[in-house]
């Protein structure tokens, strides 16, 4: 069961040096949370202009304009600095996770916690991101952070709660390293469940956006959230995840946020598709694709390997692939036999 920050925080010390790999909006926001606890925070950026912006103006003007970056956060473009870290937060996109983890070989101290802070399933392999971590860096201590959170809310110090999953002693130290009055990480040991909830909710958020864009109404959106969550619970049970994890912040909580806000790239993508746009019309250079678009077919394929049926996720995958229009997907779902809930 998750533990509250207040009951666990006082018994653990923060990690001395926390490295955040990925200086987008979310990575910068997490660095700000860590800066109040860790003695040193390294924020690694791939873009030289981001490093220079933070160093010269104390602002990440490219990804998080208008938010001051604390003086205790050191921006760097040198990946070798990972060797200094006592814990690493990995905030690169899901489909680049394997490449980033591979690049960390030789720099990461054995036993260092590596916290996955992205959400998705690796295309091609169907692996959850914690499984990718286990495969590429077995010497790392696996952890994952997920939950209902928008980067700008966290960066502005607005109240936010998330789940941090790892071996309990590690999770408690990570909690102490990131916890603030306005940023509350709740401890779990269900790494797989947190990884699954964060990945799958993006797919169902796209489905809810499609409902919104097509004008099916709020009742249909509520039904999509609840029936999509039922699909997630079925798959979670098959994979050995705890139902209480999926019913918490990193599952249902994250789904509710992502499936109801135009600030969510996944929901807004679904809205555009529901209005008749094609995927290639709403993606491309300078327009980052919502992670759920890559996750949908991978989620469906993973579920089929375990004999689990996901009708809503399958419909989303077919619409994204151009095999169905949104109205046709709705007709297919509504034609399914009625049964007990």
Residue pairs with C-beta under 8 A, 6 or more apart in sequence:
1 188
1 244
2 163
2 186
2 187
2 188
2 244
2 245
2 248
2 249
3 172
3 186
3 187
4 186
5 175
5 179
5 184
5 185
5 186
5 187
8 172
8 175
8 187
9 172
9 175
9 176
9 179
11 172
12 169
12 172
12 173
12 175
12 176
13 173
13 176
14 37
14 38
14 173
14 176
14 177
15 38
15 86
15 87
15 113
15 173
15 174
15 177
16 38
16 39
16 40
16 86
17 38
17 39
17 40
17 41
17 42
17 84
17 85
17 86
17 87
18 31
18 34
18 38
18 40
18 41
18 42
18 85
18 86
18 87
18 88
18 89
18 177
19 41
19 42
19 43
19 44
19 81
19 82
19 84
19 85
19 87
19 88
19 89
20 27
20 28
20 30
20 31
20 34
20 41
20 42
20 43
20 44
20 88
20 89
20 91
21 27
21 44
21 79
21 82
21 88
21 89
21 90
21 91
21 92
21 100
21 104
22 44
22 45
22 46
22 90
22 91
22 92
22 117
23 31
23 43
23 44
23 45
23 46
23 47
23 50
23 51
23 54
23 60
23 63
23 75
24 63
24 64
24 91
24 151
25 60
25 63
25 64
25 151
25 152
25 155
26 91
26 117
26 151
26 154
27 43
27 89
27 91
27 117
28 43
28 60
28 63
28 64
28 67
28 69
28 151
28 155
29 64
29 151
29 152
29 154
29 155
30 89
30 91
30 117
30 145
30 154
30 178
31 41
31 43
31 69
31 70
31 73
31 89
32 67
32 69
32 70
32 73
32 154
32 155
33 154
33 178
33 179
33 180
33 183
34 41
34 89
34 177
34 178
35 41
35 70
35 72
35 73
36 70
36 180
37 176
37 177
37 178
37 179
37 180
38 177
39 72
40 72
40 74
40 84
41 70
41 72
41 73
41 74
42 73
42 74
42 76
42 81
42 84
42 85
43 54
43 69
43 73
43 74
43 75
43 76
44 75
44 76
44 77
44 78
44 79
44 81
44 82
45 51
45 54
45 75
45 76
45 77
46 77
47 62
48 77
49 62
50 60
50 62
50 63
50 75
51 75
51 76
51 77
53 59
53 60
53 61
53 62
54 60
54 69
54 73
54 75
55 75
58 68
58 69
58 70
58 71
59 65
59 66
59 67
59 68
59 69
60 67
60 69
64 151
64 152
64 155
67 152
67 155
67 156
69 75
79 103
79 104
79 107
80 107
82 88
82 104
82 107
82 108
83 107
83 108
83 109
85 108
85 109
85 112
86 112
86 113
87 112
87 113
87 114
87 115
87 173
87 174
87 177
88 104
88 108
88 112
88 113
88 114
88 115
89 115
89 117
89 145
90 97
90 100
90 101
90 114
90 115
90 116
90 117
90 118
91 117
91 118
92 100
92 118
93 118
93 120
93 291
94 118
94 119
94 120
94 121
94 122
94 129
94 199
94 291
94 294
94 295
95 120
95 122
95 123
95 291
95 294
97 116
97 118
97 120
97 122
97 129
97 132
97 133
98 122
98 132
98 136
101 114
101 132
101 133
101 136
101 137
102 136
104 114
104 137
105 136
105 137
108 114
108 137
108 139
108 140
110 139
110 140
111 139
111 140
111 141
112 140
112 141
113 140
113 141
113 142
113 143
113 166
113 170
113 173
113 174
114 133
114 137
114 140
114 141
114 142
114 143
115 143
115 144
115 145
115 164
115 166
115 174
116 129
116 130
116 133
116 142
116 143
116 144
116 145
116 195
117 144
117 145
117 146
118 129
118 291
119 129
119 146
119 198
119 199
119 201
119 202
119 291
119 295
120 129
120 198
120 199
120 202
120 291
120 294
120 295
120 298
121 127
121 128
121 129
121 199
121 294
121 295
121 298
121 299
121 302
122 128
122 129
122 132
122 298
123 294
123 297
123 298
124 298
125 132
126 298
126 301
126 302
126 305
127 135
128 192
128 195
128 196
128 199
129 144
129 195
129 199
130 142
130 144
130 191
130 192
130 195
131 195
133 140
133 142
134 142
141 166
141 167
141 170
142 166
142 191
143 164
143 165
143 166
143 170
143 171
143 174
143 191
144 164
144 165
144 166
144 191
144 194
144 195
144 198
145 162
145 163
145 164
145 165
145 174
145 178
145 185
145 194
146 162
146 163
146 165
146 194
146 195
146 197
146 198
146 249
146 250
146 254
147 160
147 161
147 162
147 163
147 198
147 249
147 250
147 253
147 254
148 160
148 161
148 162
148 249
148 253
148 254
148 256
148 257
148 258
149 160
149 162
149 254
149 257
150 257
150 261
150 263
153 160
154 160
154 182
154 183
157 180
157 182
158 182
159 182
159 184
160 182
160 183
160 184
161 184
161 185
161 186
161 249
161 253
162 183
162 184
162 185
162 186
162 249
162 250
163 185
163 186
163 187
163 188
163 194
163 245
163 248
163 249
163 250
164 171
164 174
164 175
164 178
164 185
164 186
164 187
164 188
165 171
165 187
165 188
165 189
165 190
165 191
165 193
165 194
165 195
165 245
165 250
166 174
166 189
166 191
167 189
168 187
168 189
171 187
171 188
171 189
172 187
174 185
175 185
175 186
175 187
178 185
179 185
186 248
186 249
188 194
188 245
188 248
188 250
190 241
190 242
190 245
192 239
192 240
192 241
193 236
193 241
193 242
193 245
193 246
193 250
193 251
194 245
194 250
196 232
196 235
196 236
196 239
196 241
196 246
196 251
197 232
197 236
197 241
197 245
197 246
197 250
197 251
197 252
197 254
197 255
198 250
198 254
199 295
199 299
200 231
200 232
200 235
200 295
200 299
200 313
201 232
201 251
201 254
201 255
201 258
201 259
202 258
202 266
202 290
202 291
202 292
202 295
203 228
203 266
203 292
203 295
203 296
203 299
203 313
203 316
203 317
204 224
204 225
204 228
204 229
204 231
204 232
204 255
204 259
204 312
204 313
204 316
205 255
205 258
205 259
205 264
205 266
205 267
205 270
205 292
206 266
206 267
206 269
206 270
206 273
206 290
206 292
206 293
206 296
206 316
206 320
207 224
207 228
207 259
207 270
207 312
207 313
207 315
207 316
208 221
208 224
208 225
208 228
208 259
208 260
208 267
208 270
209 259
209 264
209 266
209 267
209 268
209 269
209 270
209 271
209 272
209 273
209 274
210 270
210 271
210 273
210 274
210 316
210 319
210 326
210 329
211 217
211 220
211 221
211 224
211 270
211 274
211 330
212 221
212 267
212 270
212 271
212 274
213 270
213 271
213 272
213 273
213 274
213 275
213 326
214 274
214 275
214 326
214 327
214 330
215 274
216 330
221 259
221 260
224 259
224 312
225 255
225 256
225 259
227 312
228 255
228 259
228 312
228 313
229 246
229 251
229 252
229 255
230 341
231 310
231 311
231 312
231 313
232 246
232 251
232 255
233 243
233 246
234 308
234 309
234 310
235 299
235 302
235 303
235 306
235 308
235 310
236 242
236 243
236 245
236 246
236 251
237 243
238 303
238 306
238 307
238 308
239 306
245 251
246 252
257 264
258 264
258 266
258 267
259 267
260 267
261 267
262 268
262 271
265 288
265 290
265 291
266 290
266 291
266 292
266 293
268 290
269 282
269 289
269 290
269 292
269 293
270 316
272 281
272 282
273 279
273 282
273 319
273 320
273 326
274 326
276 325
276 326
278 322
279 293
279 320
279 322
283 289
283 293
292 316
293 320
296 313
296 316
296 317
296 320
297 317
297 320
297 321
299 310
299 313
299 317
300 310
300 313
300 314
300 317
303 309
303 310
303 313
311 333
311 336
312 333
315 324
315 329
315 330
315 332
315 333
316 329
318 324
318 329
319 325
319 326
319 329
324 332
